């Protein structure tokens, strides 16, 4: 059995050391629930602690397991949400408009890098200058 900590006022359930913070329902007077995998207790706001014994097989099923189920459902929801967000991000990244924008950015950077060769006082031979002009024209011809 997993280790479980539940603190309703903090909206947190920790399962085997992995915390999730989300809204869930719990008894109003419950301060916390602790389960170490074998036994545990529920702390109530009136300072009464209710022991949960491993010998009582229904204690885990009735008191702890519902919070494990809530944690697992929330984790699955978050994973699905994350997968959907990643799919949307990839779709945007790979869209025609985004790819064209990245291409334009790279083209502009390459054009900027060759600007210096066109300056009147830059020492470049005529053949190299023609090659630079042809390269720049090819860059400008990109869709």
Residue pairs with C-beta under 8 A, 6 or more apart in sequence:
1 35
1 37
1 38
1 60
1 64
2 15
2 16
2 35
2 37
2 68
3 14
3 15
3 16
3 17
3 35
3 36
3 37
4 13
4 14
4 15
4 33
4 34
4 35
4 40
4 64
4 67
4 68
4 71
5 12
5 13
5 14
5 32
5 33
5 34
5 35
6 12
6 13
6 14
6 26
6 30
6 32
6 33
6 67
7 31
7 32
8 24
8 26
8 27
8 30
8 31
8 32
9 31
10 21
11 21
11 22
11 23
11 24
12 19
12 20
12 21
13 19
13 20
13 22
13 24
13 67
13 70
13 71
13 74
14 20
15 68
15 71
15 72
18 75
20 71
20 74
20 75
20 78
22 74
24 67
24 70
24 74
26 67
29 44
29 45
29 46
30 42
30 43
30 44
30 45
31 43
31 44
31 45
32 42
32 43
33 40
33 41
33 42
33 43
33 52
33 63
33 64
33 67
34 40
34 41
34 42
34 43
35 52
35 60
35 64
38 54
39 51
39 52
39 53
39 54
40 51
40 52
40 64
41 49
41 50
41 51
41 52
42 49
42 50
42 52
42 63
43 49
44 50
52 59
52 60
52 63
52 64
53 59
54 60
92 98
100 143
103 142
107 139
107 140
107 142
110 139
111 136
111 139
111 140
114 132
114 135
114 136
116 122
117 124
117 128
117 129
117 132
118 129
118 132
118 133
124 132
